[in-house]
Structures are given as structure tokens and as C-alpha cells.
Amino acid sequence: MEKRREFPMTPGTNVPLLQVAHLSMNFPLYGGILRRQTGRVHAVEDVSLTVAAGKTLGLVGESGCGKTTVGRCITRLYKPTAGEVIFEGVDLLKADPRHLRRCRRDLQMIFQDPFESLNARQTVEEILMEPFAIHRVGSPKERRDRVRELLSQVGLSPDAALRYPHEFSGGQRQRIGIARAIALRPKLIICDEPVSALDVSIQSQILNLLVSLQDAMGLGFLFIAHDLAVVNHVSDVIAVMYLGRIVEMADAQTLYAHPLHPYTQALIAAIPEPSPKKPSGRFAVLPGEVPSPIHPPDGCHFHQRCSRAKARCREESPPLVTVTENKNSPHQVACFFI
């Protein structure tokens, strides 16, 4: 019998709700008259992480690093090239449609654009009743009553049920998206940049709403964002991605106070300071641009922009290893020179 792989536990967690092991996702590129495959986009490479029940794992990195692809692979919107996604003991990548449908009641997603993710031709009531109809939950009257409960739960008036998405502001539309995500009382929600399209003043309201819902419902979150300050506000553990790979992972407080990977240091240095007289950052700004995921560099993907890089970095890919061990928050880094 084939031995099951060991899943690396996310630092600071004991109860695995979601386990992702060695996840990879390549997108084929086609060209020419015959539309033959000419290459591949290496979107995600060998990503492993775990989300515990009631906890938040923040996944952060620059645009194009593969964060959203990880979230969509977990929810099976994309079919990964390789790896395992175990949700409550069920491998979602091998599950038949019946089991996958059942799991999706407990695994939901909040999308980045609160307007594009809502059907403009449906009223809010129709949008929020759809999950109940798909999963055959409740009678029509019970569904309508539940819709109004959901709207109150996310801070909207029950009268909003009869209006259309275009009649709301961006923050209100995102609240509708959150209401849809929690409609079936899930256990895990993939938050794909849920506040990046909103004004700064509205961002804090949505973040506080998510935190309060987590406390009330015991939700687990995979919170995807490019802003480390936002991720630090809501996360128990943070994983940093660069060009498809996780380069550092630790509890939020440790990662923010003592970043070890030069890429993480650069992300923290880029966070604006509230005082113009305060030094802008402890670390140097990164030179160059992010390499193309179509032709990623050999060895460490970060070596072309790293001040510590040596010959070994151009030839070997550093594994994610634990550099600081304690019972609450082992600190993991993918770098040869820490």
C-alpha cells in the first residue's frame, strides 16, 4: 500500500481543517496555425500549507505570484497539475462530483471584485437564495427569511433584498458577497483580495466584519492579499509567496517583527509610514522586476534581485525549512543564507 505523504503543519496550528501538499499549477500556452503547445506558465510550484479551524492563514505576495491561483485550485475552479488538497479528510482533487458538491457547502470563496462576482440581472434576494436552491436547503419561505438574516448579519438593511447590485456602493456589494459566502454556514472561506478594490476607509469596515464573523461562526480563513499590513491585521499565520513558491512562513507577529527572507523584508519596507519624518524602511528597495513565470530562473527564483545571492542560488532551489522552533510558531524560510 502506498504510504500517505506527511502534511507540513502551518505554524501555530493543531487542528488541520485544510491540508495542501506539494500543489503545482501550470497553464499551457498555445501558438501557431495548428495551435500547438509552445510553453507553460509556471503559476504555482510545490506549495504546501495548512489552515486550522477558526484560524486565519494570510497568503501575501506581489501581483502575479500565484496567490489567487492557489485559492482557485483549492476550490477546484482550476484543476491543479500536481499535489493534494485535503479538506476534512476528503481529497478534493480526487473527489467525484457528488462528494465535491457536498464539500462545497463547507468551502466557500469571496472574490476580489464585488461587482463582477455578483449577477447584475438578479436581485440581492435571488443572489443570496441561489446557494440554498443549489444545495436544496429549506423551503422558499425559509430561504427568504434566511436572506434577510444574512443581510442583517453583514450590516445591511433587510430591504436591500429587493434591489440590484448596481444600486450599492463597492463596500455594500462586498458585504453582499460575504453574505453569500456565509449563507450555508461554511467552515472555511477563501478570501481572494476582498478589500483591495475598496477605499481605505471601507477596507477597515470589511476587515472588522470578517473578524467578527470568524469569532461568531468559528470560520477558518485563507486570506489572500498583496498588502502585508492588511494581512498582518487579520492573520494568525502568514505565508509569503514569490513567483509561485512560498519563501517564508511564521506567525504574524514574528514575521512582521523579525522577517528573515530578503523578499519579506522588502515587502515590509514598502509599507507606508504614518509619519513623514520617520525613516521609510529598514531594508533596501528591491532592484529589477519580477521574472516571467513562463521562463522562471533556475535555482532560487529570487536570486536575480537578492543582495545575498551566490553561485549556489543560481543552481539550487532552497527548500522551506524551520529555522526557529517553538511550540506556538516555528519560523520557516526558503533561503540558504539565513
C-alpha positions as a printed NumPy array, in Angstrom:
array([[  0.   ,   0.   ,   0.   ],
       [  1.288,   3.463,  -0.897],
       [  2.321,   5.485,   2.135],
       [  0.394,   8.75 ,   2.587],
       [  2.525,  11.877,   2.433],
       [  3.186,  13.8  ,   5.589],
       [  1.478,  17.195,   5.578],
       [  3.542,  20.092,   6.982],
       [  1.555,  21.816,   9.719],
       [  1.133,  25.548,   9.429],
       [  2.97 ,  27.216,  12.339],
       [  0.77 ,  27.786,  15.361],
       [ -1.995,  25.33 ,  14.403],
       [ -3.058,  21.99 ,  15.88 ],
       [ -6.344,  21.178,  14.154],
       [ -5.98 ,  20.793,  10.368],
       [ -9.143,  21.817,   8.528],
       [ -7.438,  22.226,   5.159],
       [ -4.199,  20.498,   4.156],
       [ -2.455,  21.379,   0.894],
       [  0.62 ,  19.352,  -0.057],
       [  3.021,  19.942,  -2.958],
       [  0.46 ,  21.85 ,  -5.013],
       [  1.557,  22.855,  -8.522],
       [ -0.364,  24.516, -11.339],
       [  0.898,  25.044, -14.883],
       [ -1.123,  26.706, -17.63 ],
       [ -0.307,  25.586, -21.204],
       [  0.435,  28.19 , -23.876],
       [ -0.593,  27.575, -27.47 ],
       [  0.526,  29.263, -30.682],
       [  0.85 ,  28.91 , -34.422],
       [ -1.683,  27.949, -37.05 ],
       [ -2.091,  24.464, -35.598],
       [ -2.438,  25.808, -32.045],
       [  0.309,  23.572, -30.684],
       [  1.591,  23.959, -27.153],
       [  4.567,  26.301, -27.168],
       [  5.234,  26.645, -23.444],
       [  3.8  ,  26.755, -19.934],
       [  3.057,  29.351, -17.294],
       [  4.504,  28.06 , -14.007],
       [  1.889,  29.703, -11.792],
       [  2.331,  27.616,  -8.616],
       [  5.203,  25.304,  -7.689],
       [  5.268,  22.862,  -4.786],
       [  3.137,  24.854,  -2.338],
       [  2.275,  23.2  ,   0.995],
       [  0.205,  24.804,   3.748],
       [ -2.389,  24.051,   6.403],
       [ -5.337,  26.042,   7.741],
       [ -6.728,  25.232,  11.186],
       [-10.372,  25.515,  12.206],
       [-11.189,  29.019,  13.423],
       [ -7.793,  30.422,  12.36 ],
       [ -6.587,  32.661,   9.533],
       [ -3.672,  31.916,   7.237],
       [ -2.603,  35.003,   5.299],
       [ -1.092,  34.435,   1.855],
       [  0.786,  37.504,   0.662],
       [  2.962,  38.495,  -2.289],
       [  3.188,  40.751,  -5.327],
       [  0.578,  40.602,  -8.079],
       [  1.213,  37.608, -10.323],
       [  2.968,  35.494,  -7.694],
       [  0.287,  32.773,  -7.774],
       [ -1.786,  33.6  ,  -4.67 ],
       [ -5.168,  33.635,  -6.406],
       [ -4.275,  30.503,  -8.355],
       [ -3.676,  28.664,  -5.072],
       [ -7.135,  29.702,  -3.845],
       [ -8.843,  28.663,  -7.072],
       [ -7.039,  25.318,  -7.095],
       [ -8.261,  24.643,  -3.55 ],
       [-11.869,  25.33 ,  -4.554],
       [-11.405,  23.295,  -7.765],
       [-12.126,  26.254, -10.035],
       [ -8.806,  25.151, -11.549],
       [ -7.637,  21.545, -11.769],
       [ -4.064,  21.51 , -10.399],
       [ -1.201,  19.907, -12.298],
       [  0.018,  18.083,  -9.188],
       [ -0.43 ,  17.896,  -5.44 ],
       [ -3.1  ,  17.103,  -2.867],
       [ -5.86 ,  19.222,  -1.334],
       [ -7.377,  17.513,   1.708],
       [-10.436,  19.198,   3.205],
       [-11.807,  17.475,   6.309],
       [-10.272,  14.188,   5.208],
       [-11.54 ,  14.359,   1.601],
       [ -9.077,  14.775,  -1.272],
       [-10.831,  17.409,  -3.386],
       [ -8.66 ,  16.631,  -6.396],
       [ -9.87 ,  13.019,  -6.472],
       [-13.416,  13.506,  -5.216],
       [-16.294,  12.6  ,  -7.54 ],
       [-18.834,  15.344,  -8.367],
       [-21.243,  14.193,  -5.638],
       [-18.64 ,  14.397,  -2.861],
       [-17.217,  17.629,  -4.255],
       [-20.679,  19.217,  -4.23 ],
       [-21.107,  18.219,  -0.583],
       [-17.722,  19.665,   0.371],
       [-18.511,  22.969,  -1.312],
       [-21.184,  23.672,   1.275],
       [-18.361,  23.959,   3.818],
       [-15.82 ,  25.602,   1.492],
       [-16.729,  28.997,   0.057],
       [-14.95 ,  31.915,  -1.623],
       [-15.11 ,  35.721,  -1.51 ],
       [-13.882,  37.276,  -4.759],
       [-11.811,  40.401,  -5.315],
       [-14.222,  42.43 ,  -7.458],
       [-17.532,  42.853,  -5.598],
       [-19.324,  43.936,  -8.773],
       [-18.135,  41.333, -11.291],
       [-18.768,  38.497,  -8.823],
       [-22.471,  39.395,  -8.487],
       [-25.027,  38.739, -11.228],
       [-26.197,  42.179, -12.349],
       [-29.509,  40.745, -13.631],
       [-30.508,  39.266, -10.278],
       [-31.812,  40.987,  -7.185],
       [-29.889,  40.564,  -3.95 ],
       [-32.567,  38.153,  -2.766],
       [-32.118,  35.976,  -5.852],
       [-28.334,  36.055,  -5.46 ],
       [-28.462,  35.   ,  -1.809],
       [-31.155,  32.369,  -2.345],
       [-29.13 ,  30.639,  -5.056],
       [-26.839,  28.66 ,  -2.671],
       [-29.906,  27.281,  -0.873],
       [-31.516,  26.301,  -4.18 ],
       [-28.367,  24.582,  -5.467],
       [-27.947,  22.551,  -2.277],
       [-31.701,  22.099,  -1.727],
       [-31.761,  23.711,   1.691],
       [-35.046,  24.963,   3.203],
       [-38.419,  25.886,   1.775],
       [-38.919,  29.083,  -0.289],
       [-40.2  ,  30.952,   2.79 ],
       [-37.295,  29.724,   4.948],
       [-34.856,  30.839,   2.261],
       [-36.353,  34.338,   2.093],
       [-36.241,  34.621,   5.878],
       [-32.637,  33.453,   5.894],
       [-31.719,  36.05 ,   3.232],
       [-32.919,  38.847,   5.492],
       [-30.998,  37.367,   8.428],
       [-27.861,  37.298,   6.302],
       [-28.255,  40.928,   5.264],
       [-28.623,  42.   ,   8.893],
       [-25.628,  39.847,   9.814],
       [-23.365,  41.715,   7.375],
       [-24.672,  45.169,   8.302],
       [-27.233,  45.797,   5.54 ],
       [-30.922,  46.559,   5.742],
       [-33.295,  43.65 ,   5.007],
       [-34.958,  45.966,   2.451],
       [-31.815,  45.624,   0.326],
       [-33.044,  42.174,  -0.748],
       [-35.231,  43.652,  -3.488],
       [-32.536,  45.855,  -5.024],
       [-29.926,  45.121,  -7.714],
       [-26.106,  45.117,  -7.288],
       [-25.616,  48.338,  -9.27 ],
       [-27.648,  50.228,  -6.655],
       [-24.994,  49.663,  -3.974],
       [-21.552,  51.075,  -3.271],
       [-18.436,  48.923,  -3.532],
       [-18.32 ,  48.22 ,   0.193],
       [-22.006,  47.291,   0.258],
       [-21.554,  44.957,  -2.711],
       [-18.696,  43.235,  -0.915],
       [-20.964,  42.764,   2.115],
       [-23.428,  41.027,  -0.213],
       [-20.607,  38.799,  -1.449],
       [-19.713,  37.966,   2.155],
       [-23.367,  37.207,   2.92 ],
       [-23.437,  34.768,   0.006],
       [-20.236,  33.108,   1.233],
       [-21.582,  32.506,   4.752],
       [-25.118,  31.554,   3.642],
       [-24.594,  27.801,   4.071],
       [-22.603,  28.239,   7.3  ],
       [-19.28 ,  27.037,   5.854],
       [-16.201,  26.025,   7.84 ],
       [-13.584,  27.596,   5.55 ],
       [-13.679,  30.692,   3.334],
       [-11.06 ,  31.6  ,   0.718],
       [-10.848,  35.412,   0.794],
       [ -9.295,  36.462,  -2.526],
       [ -8.163,  40.073,  -2.029],
       [-11.564,  41.008,  -0.549],
       [-10.643,  44.628,   0.231],
       [ -8.125,  45.586,  -2.464],
       [-10.809,  47.153,  -4.698],
       [-12.264,  49.26 ,  -1.863],
       [-11.456,  52.674,  -0.405],
       [ -9.158,  52.628,   2.616],
       [-11.934,  53.798,   4.953],
       [-14.183,  50.947,   3.767],
       [-11.404,  48.352,   3.976],
       [-11.282,  48.543,   7.766],
       [-15.063,  48.059,   7.992],
       [-14.942,  44.915,   5.843],
       [-11.931,  43.528,   7.732],
       [-13.662,  44.096,  11.066],
       [-16.789,  42.401,   9.692],
       [-14.77 ,  39.345,   8.642],
       [-13.096,  39.138,  12.053],
       [-16.44 ,  39.385,  13.873],
       [-17.972,  36.682,  11.644],
       [-14.993,  34.448,  12.304],
       [-15.422,  34.841,  16.056],
       [-19.168,  34.213,  15.868],
       [-19.109,  31.266,  13.455],
       [-15.699,  29.69 ,  14.103],
       [-14.659,  30.175,  10.475],
       [-11.273,  29.314,   9.057],
       [ -9.894,  31.828,   6.538],
       [ -7.292,  31.627,   3.801],
       [ -6.81 ,  35.373,   3.366],
       [ -5.107,  36.3  ,   0.081],
       [ -3.716,  39.831,  -0.358],
       [ -0.732,  41.783,  -1.634],
       [ -0.73 ,  44.261,   1.27 ],
       [  1.255,  42.867,   4.205],
       [ -0.195,  45.474,   6.569],
       [ -3.738,  44.273,   5.841],
       [ -2.754,  40.605,   6.153],
       [ -0.983,  41.277,   9.454],
       [ -4.184,  42.8  ,  10.855],
       [ -6.324,  39.684,  10.354],
       [ -3.934,  36.703,  10.239],
       [ -2.694,  34.244,  12.835],
       [ -0.039,  32.913,  10.444],
       [  1.4  ,  34.484,   7.281],
       [  2.915,  32.729,   4.258],
       [  4.867,  34.851,   1.77 ],
       [  4.89 ,  33.832,  -1.913],
       [  7.282,  34.815,  -4.665],
       [  6.876,  33.638,  -8.265],
       [  4.804,  30.595,  -7.375],
       [  6.742,  29.439,  -4.306],
       [  6.391,  30.031,  -0.57 ],
       [  9.598,  31.678,   0.656],
       [  8.728,  32.341,   4.309],
       [  6.088,  31.327,   6.84 ],
       [  5.623,  32.259,  10.507],
       [  3.079,  33.619,  12.94 ],
       [  2.044,  37.166,  12.082],
       [  3.791,  38.88 ,  14.979],
       [  7.121,  37.132,  14.374],
       [  7.07 ,  37.647,  10.613],
       [  6.3  ,  41.335,  10.936],
       [  8.859,  41.998,  13.698],
       [ 11.68 ,  39.686,  12.52 ],
       [ 11.438,  38.927,   8.782],
       [ 14.31 ,  36.722,   7.597],
       [ 13.884,  36.325,   3.846],
       [ 15.083,  39.377,   1.854],
       [ 11.82 ,  39.412,  -0.115],
       [  9.738,  39.593,   3.058],
       [ 11.998,  42.362,   4.337],
       [ 11.377,  44.32 ,   1.138],
       [  7.598,  43.908,   1.436],
       [  7.663,  45.245,   4.991],
       [  9.921,  48.128,   3.979],
       [  7.354,  49.118,   1.334],
       [  4.579,  49.631,   3.916],
       [  3.966,  53.41 ,   4.161],
       [  4.809,  55.06 ,   7.48 ],
       [  2.141,  57.315,   9.037],
       [  4.772,  59.906,   9.979],
       [  6.643,  61.652,   7.14 ],
       [  9.608,  62.314,   9.446],
       [ 10.027,  58.645,  10.376],
       [ 12.555,  56.599,   8.335],
       [ 10.793,  54.954,   5.409],
       [ 12.127,  51.441,   5.984],
       [ 14.803,  49.249,   7.495],
       [ 15.648,  47.416,   4.308],
       [ 16.721,  48.376,   0.802],
       [ 14.217,  48.577,  -2.036],
       [ 14.419,  45.607,  -4.409],
       [ 16.151,  46.16 ,  -7.766],
       [ 14.807,  44.859, -11.058],
       [ 11.48 ,  43.278, -11.969],
       [  9.737,  40.016, -11.168],
       [ 10.864,  37.366, -13.708],
       [  8.348,  35.901, -16.131],
       [  6.514,  32.785, -14.869],
       [  6.784,  31.45 , -18.437],
       [ 10.567,  31.294, -18.124],
       [ 11.341,  31.324, -14.377],
       [ 15.021,  31.432, -13.451],
       [ 16.825,  28.266, -12.397],
       [ 17.621,  27.717,  -8.738],
       [ 16.132,  30.21 ,  -6.309],
       [ 13.548,  32.275,  -8.155],
       [ 14.589,  35.342,  -6.166],
       [ 18.345,  35.243,  -6.807],
       [ 18.305,  37.838,  -9.615],
       [ 17.061,  40.516,  -7.173],
       [ 18.757,  39.332,  -3.981],
       [ 21.797,  41.022,  -2.442],
       [ 22.796,  37.765,  -0.697],
       [ 22.746,  35.585,  -3.82 ],
       [ 25.742,  33.382,  -4.557],
       [ 26.553,  30.74 ,  -7.166],
       [ 24.594,  28.083,  -5.271],
       [ 21.413,  30.18 ,  -5.501],
       [ 21.595,  30.153,  -9.298],
       [ 21.784,  26.348,  -9.395],
       [ 19.7  ,  25.01 ,  -6.481],
       [ 16.227,  25.78 ,  -5.21 ],
       [ 16.263,  26.257,  -1.418],
       [ 13.702,  24.156,   0.494],
       [ 11.361,  25.67 ,   3.066],
       [ 12.997,  24.715,   6.375],
       [ 12.359,  25.56 ,  10.021],
       [ 14.96 ,  27.972,  11.388],
       [ 13.326,  28.785,  14.739],
       [ 11.398,  26.13 ,  16.637],
       [  8.92 ,  26.686,  19.444],
       [  5.573,  25.213,  20.411],
       [  3.495,  28.083,  19.013],
       [  5.208,  29.427,  15.918],
       [  8.024,  27.639,  14.077],
       [  9.588,  30.082,  11.628],
       [ 10.151,  28.617,   8.146],
       [ 12.31 ,  30.179,   5.436],
       [ 13.442,  29.111,   1.959],
       [ 16.968,  30.583,   1.841],
       [ 20.467,  29.091,   2.015],
       [ 21.972,  32.083,   3.845],
       [ 19.831,  32.817,   6.885]])
